[in-house]
Amino acid sequence: MKEYAAYGHTEFIICAGYKQEYIKQWFANYFLQTSDVTFDYTHGKNEITIHQNHAEPWEVTVVDTGLNTMTGGRIKRIQKYVGKEPFKAGQSG
């Protein structure tokens, strides 16, 4: 994704099925994992302070396209996120 972003492609749709929860967790935690943070639990607080971060210029949509869905079905399930925009399907593996 970093290579695509270097060429100006920053919007991604991931057709997920098997173990999609791990993909979603990875993206949910990415900002936190790449930032300097302070966790303050003193005096009954539960605060997180972000000191320095490196956020990627990405917009990532992870879509549950089903466990056994074939390629055509996956494309159909992401149609509402693509709209009328042209797109190229990436290669897996």
PDB file of N, CA, C and O in Angstrom, chain B, residues numbered from 101:
ATOM      1  N   MET B 101       0.823  -1.184   0.000  1.00  0.00           N
ATOM      2  CA  MET B 101       0.000   0.000   0.000  1.00  0.00           C
ATOM      3  C   MET B 101       0.870   1.252   0.000  1.00  0.00           C
ATOM      4  O   MET B 101       0.501   2.269  -0.587  1.00  0.00           O
ATOM      5  N   LYS B 102       2.024   1.176   0.657  1.00  0.00           N
ATOM      6  CA  LYS B 102       2.919   2.327   0.656  1.00  0.00           C
ATOM      7  C   LYS B 102       3.423   2.618  -0.760  1.00  0.00           C
ATOM      8  O   LYS B 102       3.563   3.778  -1.147  1.00  0.00           O
ATOM      9  N   GLU B 103       3.689   1.582  -1.514  1.00  0.00           N
ATOM     10  CA  GLU B 103       4.140   1.796  -2.894  1.00  0.00           C
ATOM     11  C   GLU B 103       3.045   2.417  -3.750  1.00  0.00           C
ATOM     12  O   GLU B 103       3.312   3.336  -4.524  1.00  0.00           O
ATOM     13  N   TYR B 104       1.823   1.929  -3.621  1.00  0.00           N
ATOM     14  CA  TYR B 104       0.707   2.521  -4.362  1.00  0.00           C
ATOM     15  C   TYR B 104       0.540   3.994  -3.970  1.00  0.00           C
ATOM     16  O   TYR B 104       0.333   4.849  -4.830  1.00  0.00           O
ATOM     17  N   ALA B 105       0.632   4.284  -2.656  1.00  0.00           N
ATOM     18  CA  ALA B 105       0.471   5.660  -2.181  1.00  0.00           C
ATOM     19  C   ALA B 105       1.557   6.565  -2.742  1.00  0.00           C
ATOM     20  O   ALA B 105       1.306   7.742  -2.999  1.00  0.00           O
ATOM     21  N   ALA B 106       2.762   6.035  -2.936  1.00  0.00           N
ATOM     22  CA  ALA B 106       3.850   6.825  -3.507  1.00  0.00           C
ATOM     23  C   ALA B 106       3.517   7.294  -4.921  1.00  0.00           C
ATOM     24  O   ALA B 106       4.063   8.292  -5.392  1.00  0.00           O
ATOM     25  N   TYR B 107       2.627   6.579  -5.591  1.00  0.00           N
ATOM     26  CA  TYR B 107       2.198   6.946  -6.940  1.00  0.00           C
ATOM     27  C   TYR B 107       0.831   7.627  -6.950  1.00  0.00           C
ATOM     28  O   TYR B 107       0.225   7.806  -8.007  1.00  0.00           O
ATOM     29  N   GLY B 108       0.350   8.005  -5.761  1.00  0.00           N
ATOM     30  CA  GLY B 108      -0.885   8.773  -5.678  1.00  0.00           C
ATOM     31  C   GLY B 108      -2.157   7.969  -5.472  1.00  0.00           C
ATOM     32  O   GLY B 108      -3.246   8.543  -5.447  1.00  0.00           O
ATOM     33  N   HIS B 109      -2.049   6.661  -5.324  1.00  0.00           N
ATOM     34  CA  HIS B 109      -3.230   5.823  -5.089  1.00  0.00           C
ATOM     35  C   HIS B 109      -3.345   5.575  -3.585  1.00  0.00           C
ATOM     36  O   HIS B 109      -2.556   4.823  -3.013  1.00  0.00           O
ATOM     37  N   THR B 110      -4.321   6.203  -2.955  1.00  0.00           N
ATOM     38  CA  THR B 110      -4.420   6.142  -1.497  1.00  0.00           C
ATOM     39  C   THR B 110      -5.742   5.596  -0.982  1.00  0.00           C
ATOM     40  O   THR B 110      -5.940   5.511   0.230  1.00  0.00           O
ATOM     41  N   GLU B 111      -6.647   5.226  -1.872  1.00  0.00           N
ATOM     42  CA  GLU B 111      -7.930   4.651  -1.451  1.00  0.00           C
ATOM     43  C   GLU B 111      -7.919   3.167  -1.785  1.00  0.00           C
ATOM     44  O   GLU B 111      -7.646   2.775  -2.919  1.00  0.00           O
ATOM     45  N   PHE B 112      -8.218   2.350  -0.783  1.00  0.00           N
ATOM     46  CA  PHE B 112      -8.143   0.907  -0.944  1.00  0.00           C
ATOM     47  C   PHE B 112      -9.414   0.242  -0.433  1.00  0.00           C
ATOM     48  O   PHE B 112     -10.017   0.689   0.543  1.00  0.00           O
ATOM     49  N   ILE B 113      -9.807  -0.823  -1.101  1.00  0.00           N
ATOM     50  CA  ILE B 113     -10.901  -1.673  -0.636  1.00  0.00           C
ATOM     51  C   ILE B 113     -10.338  -3.083  -0.551  1.00  0.00           C
ATOM     52  O   ILE B 113      -9.801  -3.612  -1.523  1.00  0.00           O
ATOM     53  N   ILE B 114     -10.468  -3.674   0.614  1.00  0.00           N
ATOM     54  CA  ILE B 114      -9.980  -5.036   0.822  1.00  0.00           C
ATOM     55  C   ILE B 114     -11.178  -5.960   0.916  1.00  0.00           C
ATOM     56  O   ILE B 114     -12.045  -5.794   1.774  1.00  0.00           O
ATOM     57  N   CYS B 115     -11.213  -6.940   0.019  1.00  0.00           N
ATOM     58  CA  CYS B 115     -12.260  -7.966   0.046  1.00  0.00           C
ATOM     59  C   CYS B 115     -11.803  -9.029   1.034  1.00  0.00           C
ATOM     60  O   CYS B 115     -10.879  -9.793   0.753  1.00  0.00           O
ATOM     61  N   ALA B 116     -12.447  -9.075   2.180  1.00  0.00           N
ATOM     62  CA  ALA B 116     -12.007  -9.964   3.245  1.00  0.00           C
ATOM     63  C   ALA B 116     -12.993 -11.106   3.440  1.00  0.00           C
ATOM     64  O   ALA B 116     -14.193 -10.974   3.201  1.00  0.00           O
ATOM     65  N   GLY B 117     -12.459 -12.196   3.870  1.00  0.00           N
ATOM     66  CA  GLY B 117     -13.269 -13.371   4.174  1.00  0.00           C
ATOM     67  C   GLY B 117     -12.686 -14.045   5.396  1.00  0.00           C
ATOM     68  O   GLY B 117     -12.950 -13.636   6.527  1.00  0.00           O
ATOM     69  N   TYR B 118     -11.895 -15.075   5.168  1.00  0.00           N
ATOM     70  CA  TYR B 118     -11.279 -15.852   6.241  1.00  0.00           C
ATOM     71  C   TYR B 118     -10.378 -14.972   7.099  1.00  0.00           C
ATOM     72  O   TYR B 118      -9.498 -14.280   6.588  1.00  0.00           O
ATOM     73  N   LYS B 119     -10.606 -15.008   8.389  1.00  0.00           N
ATOM     74  CA  LYS B 119      -9.838 -14.260   9.392  1.00  0.00           C
ATOM     75  C   LYS B 119      -9.814 -12.751   9.141  1.00  0.00           C
ATOM     76  O   LYS B 119      -8.818 -12.083   9.420  1.00  0.00           O
ATOM     77  N   GLN B 120     -10.901 -12.233   8.619  1.00  0.00           N
ATOM     78  CA  GLN B 120     -10.996 -10.801   8.364  1.00  0.00           C
ATOM     79  C   GLN B 120     -10.837  -9.971   9.627  1.00  0.00           C
ATOM     80  O   GLN B 120     -10.412  -8.817   9.560  1.00  0.00           O
ATOM     81  N   GLU B 121     -11.171 -10.539  10.770  1.00  0.00           N
ATOM     82  CA  GLU B 121     -11.056  -9.790  12.019  1.00  0.00           C
ATOM     83  C   GLU B 121      -9.611  -9.361  12.283  1.00  0.00           C
ATOM     84  O   GLU B 121      -9.380  -8.313  12.886  1.00  0.00           O
ATOM     85  N   TYR B 122      -8.643 -10.157  11.840  1.00  0.00           N
ATOM     86  CA  TYR B 122      -7.239  -9.799  12.029  1.00  0.00           C
ATOM     87  C   TYR B 122      -6.841  -8.623  11.138  1.00  0.00           C
ATOM     88  O   TYR B 122      -6.054  -7.766  11.541  1.00  0.00           O
ATOM     89  N   ILE B 123      -7.377  -8.593   9.953  1.00  0.00           N
ATOM     90  CA  ILE B 123      -7.109  -7.472   9.042  1.00  0.00           C
ATOM     91  C   ILE B 123      -7.702  -6.192   9.627  1.00  0.00           C
ATOM     92  O   ILE B 123      -7.053  -5.146   9.626  1.00  0.00           O
ATOM     93  N   LYS B 124      -8.922  -6.275  10.120  1.00  0.00           N
ATOM     94  CA  LYS B 124      -9.580  -5.107  10.709  1.00  0.00           C
ATOM     95  C   LYS B 124      -8.842  -4.631  11.957  1.00  0.00           C
ATOM     96  O   LYS B 124      -8.667  -3.428  12.153  1.00  0.00           O
ATOM     97  N   GLN B 125      -8.407  -5.571  12.804  1.00  0.00           N
ATOM     98  CA  GLN B 125      -7.662  -5.199  14.004  1.00  0.00           C
ATOM     99  C   GLN B 125      -6.343  -4.530  13.646  1.00  0.00           C
ATOM    100  O   GLN B 125      -5.939  -3.569  14.300  1.00  0.00           O
ATOM    101  N   TRP B 126      -5.670  -5.028  12.615  1.00  0.00           N
ATOM    102  CA  TRP B 126      -4.386  -4.455  12.211  1.00  0.00           C
ATOM    103  C   TRP B 126      -4.568  -2.991  11.819  1.00  0.00           C
ATOM    104  O   TRP B 126      -3.806  -2.129  12.257  1.00  0.00           O
ATOM    105  N   PHE B 127      -5.570  -2.715  11.000  1.00  0.00           N
ATOM    106  CA  PHE B 127      -5.810  -1.334  10.590  1.00  0.00           C
ATOM    107  C   PHE B 127      -6.314  -0.479  11.750  1.00  0.00           C
ATOM    108  O   PHE B 127      -5.962   0.697  11.846  1.00  0.00           O
ATOM    109  N   ALA B 128      -7.128  -1.048  12.625  1.00  0.00           N
ATOM    110  CA  ALA B 128      -7.635  -0.296  13.774  1.00  0.00           C
ATOM    111  C   ALA B 128      -6.496   0.119  14.700  1.00  0.00           C
ATOM    112  O   ALA B 128      -6.560   1.185  15.311  1.00  0.00           O
ATOM    113  N   ASN B 129      -5.460  -0.702  14.813  1.00  0.00           N
ATOM    114  CA  ASN B 129      -4.346  -0.431  15.713  1.00  0.00           C
ATOM    115  C   ASN B 129      -3.162   0.252  15.041  1.00  0.00           C
ATOM    116  O   ASN B 129      -2.219   0.650  15.724  1.00  0.00           O
ATOM    117  N   TYR B 130      -3.189   0.395  13.727  1.00  0.00           N
ATOM    118  CA  TYR B 130      -2.032   0.895  12.991  1.00  0.00           C
ATOM    119  C   TYR B 130      -1.585   2.269  13.472  1.00  0.00           C
ATOM    120  O   TYR B 130      -0.396   2.477  13.713  1.00  0.00           O
ATOM    121  N   PHE B 131      -2.499   3.197  13.615  1.00  0.00           N
ATOM    122  CA  PHE B 131      -2.165   4.558  14.052  1.00  0.00           C
ATOM    123  C   PHE B 131      -1.498   4.523  15.421  1.00  0.00           C
ATOM    124  O   PHE B 131      -0.470   5.166  15.632  1.00  0.00           O
ATOM    125  N   LEU B 132      -2.078   3.777  16.342  1.00  0.00           N
ATOM    126  CA  LEU B 132      -1.531   3.685  17.694  1.00  0.00           C
ATOM    127  C   LEU B 132      -0.147   3.039  17.684  1.00  0.00           C
ATOM    128  O   LEU B 132       0.749   3.474  18.408  1.00  0.00           O
ATOM    129  N   GLN B 133       0.027   2.004  16.867  1.00  0.00           N
ATOM    130  CA  GLN B 133       1.296   1.283  16.821  1.00  0.00           C
ATOM    131  C   GLN B 133       2.417   2.099  16.200  1.00  0.00           C
ATOM    132  O   GLN B 133       3.587   1.814  16.453  1.00  0.00           O
ATOM    133  N   THR B 134       2.098   3.098  15.402  1.00  0.00           N
ATOM    134  CA  THR B 134       3.131   3.898  14.742  1.00  0.00           C
ATOM    135  C   THR B 134       3.289   5.279  15.383  1.00  0.00           C
ATOM    136  O   THR B 134       3.913   6.166  14.801  1.00  0.00           O
ATOM    137  N   SER B 135       2.731   5.456  16.565  1.00  0.00           N
ATOM    138  CA  SER B 135       2.776   6.748  17.244  1.00  0.00           C
ATOM    139  C   SER B 135       3.504   6.634  18.580  1.00  0.00           C
ATOM    140  O   SER B 135       3.577   5.554  19.165  1.00  0.00           O
ATOM    141  N   ASP B 136       4.046   7.764  19.060  1.00  0.00           N
ATOM    142  CA  ASP B 136       4.559   7.836  20.423  1.00  0.00           C
ATOM    143  C   ASP B 136       3.383   8.242  21.301  1.00  0.00           C
ATOM    144  O   ASP B 136       2.705   9.231  21.020  1.00  0.00           O
ATOM    145  N   VAL B 137       3.142   7.483  22.362  1.00  0.00           N
ATOM    146  CA  VAL B 137       1.955   7.722  23.183  1.00  0.00           C
ATOM    147  C   VAL B 137       2.290   7.681  24.670  1.00  0.00           C
ATOM    148  O   VAL B 137       3.266   7.059  25.089  1.00  0.00           O
ATOM    149  N   THR B 138       1.461   8.355  25.450  1.00  0.00           N
ATOM    150  CA  THR B 138       1.499   8.257  26.907  1.00  0.00           C
ATOM    151  C   THR B 138       0.131   7.771  27.365  1.00  0.00           C
ATOM    152  O   THR B 138      -0.899   8.309  26.959  1.00  0.00           O
ATOM    153  N   PHE B 139       0.131   6.750  28.211  1.00  0.00           N
ATOM    154  CA  PHE B 139      -1.094   6.254  28.835  1.00  0.00           C
ATOM    155  C   PHE B 139      -1.075   6.743  30.274  1.00  0.00           C
ATOM    156  O   PHE B 139      -0.180   6.378  31.037  1.00  0.00           O
ATOM    157  N   ASP B 140      -2.033   7.550  30.651  1.00  0.00           N
ATOM    158  CA  ASP B 140      -2.079   8.143  31.986  1.00  0.00           C
ATOM    159  C   ASP B 140      -3.252   7.555  32.764  1.00  0.00           C
ATOM    160  O   ASP B 140      -4.418   7.828  32.477  1.00  0.00           O
ATOM    161  N   TYR B 141      -2.904   6.740  33.757  1.00  0.00           N
ATOM    162  CA  TYR B 141      -3.921   6.112  34.601  1.00  0.00           C
ATOM    163  C   TYR B 141      -3.917   6.695  36.007  1.00  0.00           C
ATOM    164  O   TYR B 141      -4.608   6.184  36.888  1.00  0.00           O
ATOM    165  N   THR B 142      -3.138   7.773  36.232  1.00  0.00           N
ATOM    166  CA  THR B 142      -3.047   8.358  37.564  1.00  0.00           C
ATOM    167  C   THR B 142      -4.347   9.051  37.941  1.00  0.00           C
ATOM    168  O   THR B 142      -5.077   9.559  37.090  1.00  0.00           O
ATOM    169  N   HIS B 143      -4.608   9.055  39.217  1.00  0.00           N
ATOM    170  CA  HIS B 143      -5.758   9.769  39.777  1.00  0.00           C
ATOM    171  C   HIS B 143      -7.069   9.354  39.108  1.00  0.00           C
ATOM    172  O   HIS B 143      -7.951  10.187  38.902  1.00  0.00           O
ATOM    173  N   GLY B 144      -7.198   8.085  38.773  1.00  0.00           N
ATOM    174  CA  GLY B 144      -8.435   7.582  38.187  1.00  0.00           C
ATOM    175  C   GLY B 144      -8.632   7.949  36.726  1.00  0.00           C
ATOM    176  O   GLY B 144      -9.726   7.773  36.191  1.00  0.00           O
ATOM    177  N   LYS B 145      -7.597   8.453  36.074  1.00  0.00           N
ATOM    178  CA  LYS B 145      -7.699   8.830  34.675  1.00  0.00           C
ATOM    179  C   LYS B 145      -7.565   7.606  33.781  1.00  0.00           C
ATOM    180  O   LYS B 145      -7.059   6.559  34.185  1.00  0.00           O
ATOM    181  N   ASN B 146      -8.018   7.772  32.602  1.00  0.00           N
ATOM    182  CA  ASN B 146      -7.794   6.788  31.545  1.00  0.00           C
ATOM    183  C   ASN B 146      -7.617   7.595  30.258  1.00  0.00           C
ATOM    184  O   ASN B 146      -8.488   7.613  29.389  1.00  0.00           O
ATOM    185  N   GLU B 147      -6.456   8.265  30.161  1.00  0.00           N
ATOM    186  CA  GLU B 147      -6.207   9.168  29.045  1.00  0.00           C
ATOM    187  C   GLU B 147      -5.047   8.675  28.196  1.00  0.00           C
ATOM    188  O   GLU B 147      -4.081   8.107  28.705  1.00  0.00           O
ATOM    189  N   ILE B 148      -5.160   8.900  26.909  1.00  0.00           N
ATOM    190  CA  ILE B 148      -4.087   8.593  25.975  1.00  0.00           C
ATOM    191  C   ILE B 148      -3.694   9.898  25.304  1.00  0.00           C
ATOM    192  O   ILE B 148      -4.543  10.614  24.775  1.00  0.00           O
ATOM    193  N   THR B 149      -2.403  10.203  25.329  1.00  0.00           N
ATOM    194  CA  THR B 149      -1.888  11.382  24.657  1.00  0.00           C
ATOM    195  C   THR B 149      -0.998  10.932  23.510  1.00  0.00           C
ATOM    196  O   THR B 149      -0.050  10.174  23.713  1.00  0.00           O
ATOM    197  N   ILE B 150      -1.299  11.396  22.316  1.00  0.00           N
ATOM    198  CA  ILE B 150      -0.487  11.113  21.148  1.00  0.00           C
ATOM    199  C   ILE B 150       0.548  12.229  21.030  1.00  0.00           C
ATOM    200  O   ILE B 150       0.188  13.396  20.871  1.00  0.00           O
ATOM    201  N   HIS B 151       1.829  11.876  21.107  1.00  0.00           N
ATOM    202  CA  HIS B 151       2.893  12.884  21.053  1.00  0.00           C
ATOM    203  C   HIS B 151       3.395  13.095  19.637  1.00  0.00           C
ATOM    204  O   HIS B 151       3.519  14.230  19.178  1.00  0.00           O
ATOM    205  N   GLN B 152       3.675  12.037  18.967  1.00  0.00           N
ATOM    206  CA  GLN B 152       4.203  12.121  17.620  1.00  0.00           C
ATOM    207  C   GLN B 152       3.640  10.933  16.864  1.00  0.00           C
ATOM    208  O   GLN B 152       3.611   9.812  17.371  1.00  0.00           O
ATOM    209  N   ASN B 153       3.198  11.193  15.661  1.00  0.00           N
ATOM    210  CA  ASN B 153       2.624  10.082  14.912  1.00  0.00           C
ATOM    211  C   ASN B 153       3.055  10.164  13.460  1.00  0.00           C
ATOM    212  O   ASN B 153       3.481  11.201  12.952  1.00  0.00           O
ATOM    213  N   HIS B 154       2.923   9.050  12.844  1.00  0.00           N
ATOM    214  CA  HIS B 154       3.155   8.974  11.407  1.00  0.00           C
ATOM    215  C   HIS B 154       1.920   8.306  10.812  1.00  0.00           C
ATOM    216  O   HIS B 154       1.795   7.082  10.824  1.00  0.00           O
ATOM    217  N   ALA B 155       1.024   9.114  10.301  1.00  0.00           N
ATOM    218  CA  ALA B 155      -0.202   8.579   9.715  1.00  0.00           C
ATOM    219  C   ALA B 155      -0.031   8.449   8.209  1.00  0.00           C
ATOM    220  O   ALA B 155       0.449   9.368   7.546  1.00  0.00           O
ATOM    221  N   GLU B 156      -0.417   7.328   7.692  1.00  0.00           N
ATOM    222  CA  GLU B 156      -0.374   7.114   6.247  1.00  0.00           C
ATOM    223  C   GLU B 156      -1.540   7.869   5.602  1.00  0.00           C
ATOM    224  O   GLU B 156      -2.569   8.071   6.247  1.00  0.00           O
ATOM    225  N   PRO B 157      -1.400   8.281   4.365  1.00  0.00           N
ATOM    226  CA  PRO B 157      -2.475   9.013   3.696  1.00  0.00           C
ATOM    227  C   PRO B 157      -3.481   8.062   3.045  1.00  0.00           C
ATOM    228  O   PRO B 157      -3.882   8.258   1.897  1.00  0.00           O
ATOM    229  N   TRP B 158      -3.872   7.056   3.773  1.00  0.00           N
ATOM    230  CA  TRP B 158      -4.724   6.003   3.216  1.00  0.00           C
ATOM    231  C   TRP B 158      -6.163   6.134   3.675  1.00  0.00           C
ATOM    232  O   TRP B 158      -6.447   6.604   4.777  1.00  0.00           O
ATOM    233  N   GLU B 159      -7.059   5.708   2.805  1.00  0.00           N
ATOM    234  CA  GLU B 159      -8.447   5.437   3.189  1.00  0.00           C
ATOM    235  C   GLU B 159      -8.667   3.977   2.841  1.00  0.00           C
ATOM    236  O   GLU B 159      -8.632   3.588   1.674  1.00  0.00           O
ATOM    237  N   VAL B 160      -8.895   3.172   3.874  1.00  0.00           N
ATOM    238  CA  VAL B 160      -8.994   1.724   3.683  1.00  0.00           C
ATOM    239  C   VAL B 160     -10.379   1.253   4.112  1.00  0.00           C
ATOM    240  O   VAL B 160     -10.807   1.498   5.239  1.00  0.00           O
ATOM    241  N   THR B 161     -11.072   0.576   3.203  1.00  0.00           N
ATOM    242  CA  THR B 161     -12.362  -0.028   3.501  1.00  0.00           C
ATOM    243  C   THR B 161     -12.176  -1.534   3.465  1.00  0.00           C
ATOM    244  O   THR B 161     -11.758  -2.093   2.451  1.00  0.00           O
ATOM    245  N   VAL B 162     -12.491  -2.190   4.580  1.00  0.00           N
ATOM    246  CA  VAL B 162     -12.401  -3.650   4.661  1.00  0.00           C
ATOM    247  C   VAL B 162     -13.827  -4.177   4.628  1.00  0.00           C
ATOM    248  O   VAL B 162     -14.635  -3.860   5.500  1.00  0.00           O
ATOM    249  N   VAL B 163     -14.130  -4.985   3.613  1.00  0.00           N
ATOM    250  CA  VAL B 163     -15.494  -5.457   3.396  1.00  0.00           C
ATOM    251  C   VAL B 163     -15.555  -6.970   3.598  1.00  0.00           C
ATOM    252  O   VAL B 163     -14.750  -7.714   3.037  1.00  0.00           O
ATOM    253  N   ASP B 164     -16.515  -7.413   4.401  1.00  0.00           N
ATOM    254  CA  ASP B 164     -16.743  -8.852   4.572  1.00  0.00           C
ATOM    255  C   ASP B 164     -17.428  -9.352   3.311  1.00  0.00           C
ATOM    256  O   ASP B 164     -18.627  -9.153   3.121  1.00  0.00           O
ATOM    257  N   THR B 165     -16.654 -10.003   2.454  1.00  0.00           N
ATOM    258  CA  THR B 165     -17.208 -10.506   1.199  1.00  0.00           C
ATOM    259  C   THR B 165     -17.503 -12.001   1.265  1.00  0.00           C
ATOM    260  O   THR B 165     -17.835 -12.614   0.250  1.00  0.00           O
ATOM    261  N   GLY B 166     -17.387 -12.581   2.434  1.00  0.00           N
ATOM    262  CA  GLY B 166     -17.754 -13.976   2.610  1.00  0.00           C
ATOM    263  C   GLY B 166     -16.564 -14.919   2.545  1.00  0.00           C
ATOM    264  O   GLY B 166     -15.554 -14.641   1.899  1.00  0.00           O
ATOM    265  N   LEU B 167     -16.713 -16.018   3.221  1.00  0.00           N
ATOM    266  CA  LEU B 167     -15.639 -16.988   3.333  1.00  0.00           C
ATOM    267  C   LEU B 167     -15.364 -17.722   2.029  1.00  0.00           C
ATOM    268  O   LEU B 167     -14.205 -17.886   1.648  1.00  0.00           O
ATOM    269  N   ASN B 168     -16.401 -18.161   1.346  1.00  0.00           N
ATOM    270  CA  ASN B 168     -16.231 -18.980   0.143  1.00  0.00           C
ATOM    271  C   ASN B 168     -16.664 -18.276  -1.142  1.00  0.00           C
ATOM    272  O   ASN B 168     -16.921 -18.926  -2.155  1.00  0.00           O
ATOM    273  N   THR B 169     -16.742 -16.955  -1.098  1.00  0.00           N
ATOM    274  CA  THR B 169     -17.210 -16.196  -2.253  1.00  0.00           C
ATOM    275  C   THR B 169     -16.142 -16.176  -3.344  1.00  0.00           C
ATOM    276  O   THR B 169     -14.961 -15.962  -3.070  1.00  0.00           O
ATOM    277  N   MET B 170     -16.570 -16.400  -4.571  1.00  0.00           N
ATOM    278  CA  MET B 170     -15.653 -16.361  -5.703  1.00  0.00           C
ATOM    279  C   MET B 170     -15.410 -14.899  -6.107  1.00  0.00           C
ATOM    280  O   MET B 170     -16.084 -13.998  -5.606  1.00  0.00           O
ATOM    281  N   THR B 171     -14.461 -14.667  -7.000  1.00  0.00           N
ATOM    282  CA  THR B 171     -14.042 -13.321  -7.371  1.00  0.00           C
ATOM    283  C   THR B 171     -15.204 -12.434  -7.826  1.00  0.00           C
ATOM    284  O   THR B 171     -15.320 -11.296  -7.370  1.00  0.00           O
ATOM    285  N   GLY B 172     -16.050 -12.927  -8.701  1.00  0.00           N
ATOM    286  CA  GLY B 172     -17.179 -12.133  -9.188  1.00  0.00           C
ATOM    287  C   GLY B 172     -18.107 -11.702  -8.068  1.00  0.00           C
ATOM    288  O   GLY B 172     -18.586 -10.568  -8.054  1.00  0.00           O
ATOM    289  N   GLY B 173     -18.359 -12.596  -7.137  1.00  0.00           N
ATOM    290  CA  GLY B 173     -19.212 -12.280  -5.996  1.00  0.00           C
ATOM    291  C   GLY B 173     -18.578 -11.238  -5.092  1.00  0.00           C
ATOM    292  O   GLY B 173     -19.270 -10.378  -4.548  1.00  0.00           O
ATOM    293  N   ARG B 174     -17.273 -11.312  -4.933  1.00  0.00           N
ATOM    294  CA  ARG B 174     -16.565 -10.319  -4.104  1.00  0.00           C
ATOM    295  C   ARG B 174     -16.660  -8.935  -4.747  1.00  0.00           C
ATOM    296  O   ARG B 174     -16.894  -7.937  -4.065  1.00  0.00           O
ATOM    297  N   ILE B 175     -16.477  -8.889  -6.062  1.00  0.00           N
ATOM    298  CA  ILE B 175     -16.587  -7.604  -6.772  1.00  0.00           C
ATOM    299  C   ILE B 175     -17.995  -7.036  -6.617  1.00  0.00           C
ATOM    300  O   ILE B 175     -18.155  -5.835  -6.397  1.00  0.00           O
ATOM    301  N   LYS B 176     -19.003  -7.876  -6.728  1.00  0.00           N
ATOM    302  CA  LYS B 176     -20.391  -7.432  -6.575  1.00  0.00           C
ATOM    303  C   LYS B 176     -20.623  -6.860  -5.172  1.00  0.00           C
ATOM    304  O   LYS B 176     -21.326  -5.862  -5.019  1.00  0.00           O
ATOM    305  N   ARG B 177     -20.035  -7.491  -4.148  1.00  0.00           N
ATOM    306  CA  ARG B 177     -20.259  -7.043  -2.775  1.00  0.00           C
ATOM    307  C   ARG B 177     -19.571  -5.720  -2.444  1.00  0.00           C
ATOM    308  O   ARG B 177     -19.970  -5.039  -1.499  1.00  0.00           O
ATOM    309  N   ILE B 178     -18.545  -5.347  -3.208  1.00  0.00           N
ATOM    310  CA  ILE B 178     -17.893  -4.060  -2.944  1.00  0.00           C
ATOM    311  C   ILE B 178     -18.416  -2.954  -3.845  1.00  0.00           C
ATOM    312  O   ILE B 178     -17.961  -1.814  -3.749  1.00  0.00           O
ATOM    313  N   GLN B 179     -19.362  -3.271  -4.716  1.00  0.00           N
ATOM    314  CA  GLN B 179     -19.875  -2.312  -5.690  1.00  0.00           C
ATOM    315  C   GLN B 179     -20.338  -1.017  -5.042  1.00  0.00           C
ATOM    316  O   GLN B 179     -20.086   0.060  -5.581  1.00  0.00           O
ATOM    317  N   LYS B 180     -21.008  -1.098  -3.904  1.00  0.00           N
ATOM    318  CA  LYS B 180     -21.523   0.114  -3.267  1.00  0.00           C
ATOM    319  C   LYS B 180     -20.405   1.017  -2.753  1.00  0.00           C
ATOM    320  O   LYS B 180     -20.629   2.210  -2.545  1.00  0.00           O
ATOM    321  N   TYR B 181     -19.213   0.475  -2.544  1.00  0.00           N
ATOM    322  CA  TYR B 181     -18.078   1.278  -2.098  1.00  0.00           C
ATOM    323  C   TYR B 181     -17.293   1.858  -3.271  1.00  0.00           C
ATOM    324  O   TYR B 181     -16.602   2.865  -3.122  1.00  0.00           O
ATOM    325  N   VAL B 182     -17.397   1.230  -4.423  1.00  0.00           N
ATOM    326  CA  VAL B 182     -16.694   1.683  -5.615  1.00  0.00           C
ATOM    327  C   VAL B 182     -17.538   2.694  -6.372  1.00  0.00           C
ATOM    328  O   VAL B 182     -17.006   3.654  -6.929  1.00  0.00           O
ATOM    329  N   GLY B 183     -18.843   2.490  -6.397  1.00  0.00           N
ATOM    330  CA  GLY B 183     -19.730   3.371  -7.134  1.00  0.00           C
ATOM    331  C   GLY B 183     -19.477   3.254  -8.625  1.00  0.00           C
ATOM    332  O   GLY B 183     -19.372   2.146  -9.149  1.00  0.00           O
ATOM    333  N   LYS B 184     -19.379   4.365  -9.304  1.00  0.00           N
ATOM    334  CA  LYS B 184     -19.150   4.358 -10.752  1.00  0.00           C
ATOM    335  C   LYS B 184     -17.678   4.602 -11.089  1.00  0.00           C
ATOM    336  O   LYS B 184     -17.329   4.780 -12.256  1.00  0.00           O
ATOM    337  N   GLU B 185     -16.820   4.611 -10.077  1.00  0.00           N
ATOM    338  CA  GLU B 185     -15.398   4.829 -10.296  1.00  0.00           C
ATOM    339  C   GLU B 185     -14.771   3.598 -10.954  1.00  0.00           C
ATOM    340  O   GLU B 185     -15.106   2.467 -10.602  1.00  0.00           O
ATOM    341  N   PRO B 186     -13.869   3.816 -11.900  1.00  0.00           N
ATOM    342  CA  PRO B 186     -13.137   2.673 -12.467  1.00  0.00           C
ATOM    343  C   PRO B 186     -12.139   2.158 -11.435  1.00  0.00           C
ATOM    344  O   PRO B 186     -11.654   2.927 -10.605  1.00  0.00           O
ATOM    345  N   PHE B 187     -11.836   0.892 -11.479  1.00  0.00           N
ATOM    346  CA  PHE B 187     -10.872   0.333 -10.542  1.00  0.00           C
ATOM    347  C   PHE B 187     -10.185  -0.874 -11.165  1.00  0.00           C
ATOM    348  O   PHE B 187     -10.655  -1.467 -12.136  1.00  0.00           O
ATOM    349  N   LYS B 188      -9.056  -1.206 -10.564  1.00  0.00           N
ATOM    350  CA  LYS B 188      -8.306  -2.393 -10.981  1.00  0.00           C
ATOM    351  C   LYS B 188      -8.260  -3.324  -9.785  1.00  0.00           C
ATOM    352  O   LYS B 188      -7.891  -2.909  -8.686  1.00  0.00           O
ATOM    353  N   ALA B 189      -8.623  -4.551  -9.985  1.00  0.00           N
ATOM    354  CA  ALA B 189      -8.536  -5.529  -8.906  1.00  0.00           C
ATOM    355  C   ALA B 189      -7.074  -5.934  -8.728  1.00  0.00           C
ATOM    356  O   ALA B 189      -6.371  -6.202  -9.703  1.00  0.00           O
ATOM    357  N   GLY B 190      -6.629  -5.976  -7.482  1.00  0.00           N
ATOM    358  CA  GLY B 190      -5.250  -6.388  -7.188  1.00  0.00           C
ATOM    359  C   GLY B 190      -5.114  -7.894  -7.253  1.00  0.00           C
ATOM    360  O   GLY B 190      -6.102  -8.627  -7.280  1.00  0.00           O
ATOM    361  N   GLN B 191      -3.882  -8.335  -7.277  1.00  0.00           N
ATOM    362  CA  GLN B 191      -3.614  -9.762  -7.306  1.00  0.00           C
ATOM    363  C   GLN B 191      -3.358 -10.231  -5.885  1.00  0.00           C
ATOM    364  O   GLN B 191      -2.742  -9.520  -5.091  1.00  0.00           O
ATOM    365  N   SER B 192      -3.821 -11.403  -5.571  1.00  0.00           N
ATOM    366  CA  SER B 192      -3.568 -11.965  -4.250  1.00  0.00           C
ATOM    367  C   SER B 192      -2.354 -12.866  -4.322  1.00  0.00           C
ATOM    368  O   SER B 192      -1.926 -13.305  -5.390  1.00  0.00           O
ATOM    369  N   GLY B 193      -1.821 -13.120  -3.147  1.00  0.00           N
ATOM    370  CA  GLY B 193      -0.707 -14.064  -3.070  1.00  0.00           C
ATOM    371  C   GLY B 193       0.532 -13.394  -2.958  1.00  0.00           C
ATOM    372  O   GLY B 193       1.578 -14.039  -2.883  1.00  0.00           O
TER     373      GLY B 193
END
